[in-house]
Structure formats: structure tokens, C-alpha cells
Amino acid sequence: MPVYQLSDTIAFPRPDLAEEDGLLAVGGDLSFERVLLAYEIGVFPWYNSNQPILWWSPPKRMILYPGKMKVIKSLRKAIVKGGFEVKIDTAFKKVMEQCANVRRKGQTETWINDQTITVFTELHERGLAHSFEVWYKNELVGGLYGLSFGRAFFGESMFTEMTDASKVAFYHLHQFAVKQGFHFIDCQLHNDHLASLGAYEVPRTTYLKELSKALAYPDLKGKWIHYQQTL
């Protein structure tokens, strides 16, 4: 199948028209409206700074269903006795910047560039993007960020500067998803770290059906800092 060249019109081809590797389209922009539409139809941007914007709809999508997270003994110990304080939506941009600084195996640069930070910060200010932050002695030592529409959370990236700090953030995201009746946490692409926490791959067709059901519910908009007392 061809890779579609996007125009200035805010529109995408059907997600099931993606290449075998999941690449669906190239070009366009990272405007608020386009990014919003992308996630609502099961598409996300992922590209390096030396590339045009690439839009993906993988044939398999990694997700975690609330209530299915695996909490091993060492993680539970870190949650209870690690001395961490977990906050929501108090340092969104800083979490993004820290995620951008992480150098991952097999990658020479990050996809979290100035454009990405700008549009996700706007999404955050409009109550659609959120961060879970892990603090130790008033220092930000781990966290994650992502988007939320309907009853779904779309995880984007995480970072850690202390053992288990990012896992603690993910645990609290999971607990939040359980309490709010979310249908799933979208983890996008497979990796061993998320698999160890209970996430697994589902076919694109399954994911798109799950997404449609989750988006039938109202968005949980606004700053989630008000939910910190429930963590």
C-alpha cells in the first residue's frame, strides 16, 4: 500500500491502510487539531528530527487493561517504602523535557522535539494531556505523560532517574485508570519493560473497536491535580 502524503487539510486515510510496519502517512503538521484527530482515530506521530512528520497505525498495538497490571514484590516495596511522593499535572512540561533527555537503546536521538513539546503543552493546558510525576526529597526523579480522551489513556513516554521511579508512576496511572473506569492504557509499541508490567499486543482491528467504545464517553478534562488525594 502507498504511504499517504498529507496536505494542509486536517484529515487522515483510514488506519487500516497503513504499510505492514504501521507507517500510514507522512507530512502535515503538529497542530492541535491534527494531533487531536490522529489519536481519536488510532494514529500517532513518531519521527526523528531529520525526518518529515511520520504518522503510524501499527498492525499490533500494545495496551494494558486496568486491573491487569503485574506488581512484583520489588515494585510493591518501592511503592510503600521507597520514600516517593507522586503528583499529577504539577510539572507537565518538565516531565516532557526529562523524557526527551532519555537516550534509549538503539536510538541516537529523541522524537520529543520542540514541536512535540509545544503541541502537547497546549493539549495539557486544554485539559487533555497529563503527567504523573514521582518526586524524591523534592526532586523530580521519574514520571510519564500522555493524552486522555473518553475512557482511554494514551501513554507517550516515561523517564526515571532512580530505580523503579518510572514504574511507580506507571503503577499510579494504572490505579487512576481503575478508579476512573478507563477501558485501557495505550502503550503504542511493544517493549519488554511494559510487557513485564502486564501490557500485551492486540490486533489493530481489536484496538480500533476498543478505542471506539472508550471514546463514546465524555473526556475527563481539566488538570488532574484534584485527584491526587485518591492516589
N, C-alpha and C positions, 0 to 999 in steps of 0.2 A: 504493500500500500504506500502511497506517496506521503511525504511529510508536508503538512499544510503550512503555507506562508500566510501569516495573519496580516490583516490590513488595519487601518485605523478604526474600523468598526469593532465595537465590543462584542465579539462573537467567537465561538469555537466550533470546530467539527465535532461530531459525535465521539465520545471517548473510546468506543469500540473500534474506531477506525485507526487506532494507533499502530505503529510498527510493532514487530514481535518483541522488541526490547522495551516497548512502552512509550517511545517518543511519538507524540501526536502532532505538534506544531512548533513553528519557530517564528520569532519576531513579536510584533505588537509592542506593548509597554507594560510597566508595572503600576498602572493606575489603580486607584482604589476600586473602581467599578470592574475592571477586568479581573483583578485578583479575586474579588468577591464572587464573580460569576464562575471563575475557574473552580474554586473549591466547592461551590454549590453543585457542579456537575461532575465532580470527581477527578479534577485535573489540578496539577500543581506545577509551579515553576522550579527549575533546578538547573543551574548552569554556572560555569566559571566566568570570571571577569573578562577573559579573552574570547568569549563566545557571544553570539546573539542570545536573546532570551529563549530558552527551551522549555516546552510545556509537555508534561508527562501524564500518561494514564497507564500504569503498569498492568500487565496481564494478571499478576497476582498482587494483592495488597495486604500488608501486614497490619493486623488490628489486635486490640486487646478488649475483650468483653469485660465490663465491670463485674466484679465478683470472682474473676478467674485469675487474678494475679498470684504468682508464686512468691511467697515471702519466706526466704530461707532464714535459718537461725541467726546468721551474722547480720543480716539486714534488720531483722526484728530487734536485735541488740542495739544497732545503731539508731534505730527509731526511738527506742525507750531510754537508752543510756548514753547516746552519743553527744549529748550537750548541744544539739542543733535546735535552732528556732526556725520555724517555717512560716513564711509570709506569702501573701498573694497580691500581685499587682502593686507593689510598692517600689519596684526598681526595674520596670519592664525593659527600658532601653539598655540599661546596664547589663541585664541578662543577655540580651541580643549581642551586645558588644563582646561579652565574655565568650559566648558561643562562637562568635566569628574568630576569636583568637585561638580556638582549639585546632590543633593540627591532627587530623585523623589518618590512620594507616592507609597508605595507598593514595593519599590526596596531597597535592602540593599547595593548594590554596582553598579558600572557602567560597561557598556560594552566597554567603551572607555579606553582601556588599552595601554600599551607601544607598543604592536604590531600594534594596530589600528592607533595610532598617527604616527608611523614610516611609514606605507604604505600610509596613507592619506597625510602626509607631502611630500612624493615622488610624489604622484599624483598632489599635489599643485605645486611642483617645475617643473613638466612637463606640467603645464598649464591646468589641468583637474579638480582640486579641488579648491574651492573658499570660502572666508569668507566675510560676511557682518558684519561690526563692528559698534557699537554705542558708542560714546565717550561723556563724560560729564566733562568739565573742565580738559581735557587731561587725563582722567581716562577711561579705558575700562569698561563700565557698562552693556553691553549687546551685543549679537551677535548670529550668526548662521554660520554653514558651511555645505558644501555638494559638490557633484560632478556635472559636466555638460558634457553631450555628445549630439551631434546633437542639436536639439532644445528642450532639456529637462533638467531640473534641479532636482537633487535627494537630497532632504534635509536630513541631518543626525541628527543634534541635535542643540539646541539653549540654551542660558542661559540669565539670567537677574539679575542684582543687584540693579536696580531701576525700579519703576513702569513703565510698558509699554515699557521698553527698548528693549526687545526681539521682541515685536510686531512692533516697529518702524523698526527694522532690517528686519523683515518679509515683512513689507509694501514696503520697498525699494527693496528687492529681487523681490517682485511682480511687481513693476513698471519697474524694469530692464527687467523682463521676457516679459512684454507687449511691451516695446520698441524694444526688440531684436526678437520679433516674436516667442517666445518659445511656444510650444504646451501645456505644463503642468509643474507644480511643483509636484514632487512625495513626499508625506508626509508619505509614508510607511504604518503605522498602525493608526487606529482611535484613536483620543483623543479629548476631549471636547474643549480644547483650540483652536486647529486647526479648528474644526467644527464651532466654533464661528466666525472664520475669513473667512469662506466660503468654506472650503475644505469638500469633501464628498467622500464616498466609491463607487468604481466601481468594477464590477466583474473582476477576473483575465483575462478572455478572452478579455474583453474590454481594460484593461490596456496593455496587450501584443500587441494588434493591434495598440493602440496609441503609444506605445514605438517604434514599427517597423517603423511607419511613421516618428516619430521625429528623429530617428537615420539615416534616409535617407539623412539628411542634414549634412554639414560639422560641425565639432566641433568648438566652439568659444574658441579656445585655447589661452593660454598666461595669464599673470596677468591682471585682470580686473580693476586694479587701473586706467587705462587710461579712464575708463568710469565714474569715479567719478563726473566729471563735468556735467554729464547728470542726476545725482540724484536730 
